[in-house]
Amino acid sequence: MTWLAIILYFKKTWVWCKHHWKIVAIGAWTLFVWAISRKNVAAYKKVLDSTIDNYKKEINVLENTHNAEITKRNEALQKHNEALVVLENNYKESLDMLTVEKRARYLELAMEYDNNPEAINRLLEEEFGFKYVK
């Protein structure tokens, strides 16, 4: 190769570098980081391993907490459902008792005022909300 060919090659290389300076900068930065970090690979690996271990511990804590919350929620739902069943049963029993009491009161009023239909109609309307329609 002649001297002029070498100069032409360097000029082309310089023009390419001016137009593609980002590629050259990334390459130089990669070489710089590689030269500095190759001495401390063991230390970097140790830091990476400890970071991974901490990550796994944190994930385990989150999973355990989530499972405990799910368990507490299920227990609360079960207690709520049991309380709801008890309340419904109590309501049905009190409703049945109320209807028995109403029936007894109705029969009592009917027997007491059987001679006076207007009075019994007025009392039934006041006490039970029934309206007599002719």
Residue, then its C-alpha position, 0 to 999 in steps of 0.5 A: m500500500t502506498w502512502l497516499a492510500i493510507i492517508l485516503y483510508f484515514k480521511k475516510t475513517w475520520v469522515w465516518c467517525k464524524h458522521h457516526w460519532k455516537i457509535v464511536a462514543i459508545g465503543a469508547w465508553t464500553l472499553f473504558v468500563w470494561a478496563i475499570s471493572r475487570k479488576n472488581v468482578a468478584a466484588y460486583k458479583k458479590v453485590l449482585d448476589s446479595t441484591i438477588d438474595n434481598y429481592k427473594k427475601e422481600i418477595n417471600v415476606l410479601e407472599n407471606t403477608h398476602n397469604a395471612e391477609i387472605t386467611k384473615r379475610n376468609e375468617a372474617l367472611q365466615k364469621h360474617n356469614e355465620a352472624l348473618v345466618v343467626l340474624e336471619n333465624n332470629y328475624k324469622e322467629s321474631l316475625d313468627m312470634l309477631t304474627v302469633e301475637k297479632r293474631a291473638r290480639y286480632l281475635e281478642l279485639a274481634m271477640e270484644y267488639d263483635n257486637n260493634p262492627e264500626a268500632i272493630n273496623r276503627l281499632l283494626e285500622e289504628e292498630f294494624g293498618f287494615k282498612y275496611v272497604k265496603 
